[in-house]
Structures are given as C-alpha cells and as structure tokens.
Amino acid sequence: MPLNKAYWENRYQNNEIGWDVGSITTPLKGYIDQIQDKNLKILIPGAGNGYEVDYLLEKGFTNVYVVDLAETPLKNIQERNPDLPKEHLIQKNFFELDDTFDLILEQTFFCALNPELRKDYAAKMHSLLKPGGKIFGLLFDFPLTEAGPPFGGSKEEYLRLFSEKFTIKTLEPAYNSIKPRAGRELFFIFLPK
C-alpha cells in the first residue's frame, strides 16, 4: 500500500490528508532558521504538499528538491512556487532516486512507509547523502501498531535502525511540536558514517 502511486494520489484527490497541517511545523522552521548556507542541495522525500519547500524558498534557499509518488501535491507545490525549476519536483518512488544531497528533511515520510521498509529507508537515506551531509527532521514517538499510516515507533527502535550507518547527533523529544503532536515527536539529526 504505501508505495502505491494510485493509493497516495487518491488520498490527495479526496483530501484524505489528515497529516497535512497547512504550514511548516515549528521544529523544522526553527532548525531551518539557523542554517547559513543557502546553496545546500536539499531533498524533501515524500513531501506531500511541501510547505517546507515554501519556507526554504522564502528564506533564500536555491537548491530545493522534492520527491513524491503522487502528482497532485507536486502540482500544488509548483502552483505556489512557479519559479521552482520543474526538474526539482520529482514524481518517483523514493527508493529509485539516484542523486546525492547535502541535507535531507524528514517530515511524515518515514511514518507513512510500511514498517517492513524501514531498513531500506535507512540504507537509501545513507546512499543519498553527500559526505558531510545530514538528515534531520521529526519521527513519531508512539507505539508501533499494524494500523497506519502513520506508523509509530520509539527512540530505542530508531537507535537500533540508524546507528549502523549513521552517527546519532540528536534524537530527543521535540520541545516545540505543534499542539496536536506535542509529546509524540522526536527531533533528530543523523550524520552518515
């Protein structure tokens, strides 16, 4: 189900996008605000409507890319940001992406994937990062069940999953989550080994 293009396109067409809060969330905004190098090549995988893209462009970042299976959210991003080069909006399976980035922003993509794909996700993220790059963002902190997406997880699981290929710089409860997600998010920064 999670890597089914029709499934995700249908969710957007029918406005079944409960995860979409309509703007960038506070933890991501706070991290982006302290980044000095506006030329970093940044990827937002499974970006959905990609309000993070809007914010990055507004802040002067020039090299922002999005990959998503569904066409509708990519069109929405393009409509809001007509100057963003079309080749920066990639309609593709994330696991088929062949490029490298300085920074990858994680926001509700990991939790949308079938948990069976989590090892593949960690390996793919590692392969997409340039030396000296990093992945940052938010991971949900609530029990993993078969119900989803979103699928939950725990700090202990994430440490096991990512420690082999990444140096864990930060993995802590987000102190500035938006109200509906308060106490249920971990902010993280991982550096490839």
Salt bridges, closest charged atoms under 4 A:
GLU16 OE1 - ARG11 NE 3.96
ASP33 OD2 - LYS29 NZ 3.53
ASP54 OD2 - ARG80 NE 2.67
GLU71 OE2 - LYS75 NZ 3.36
ASP99 OD1 - LYS41 NZ 2.77
ASP102 OD2 - LYS130 NZ 3.87
GLU157 OE2 - ARG118 NH1 2.88
GLU172 OE2 - LYS155 NZ 3.44
GLU185 OE2 - ARG181 NH1 3.89
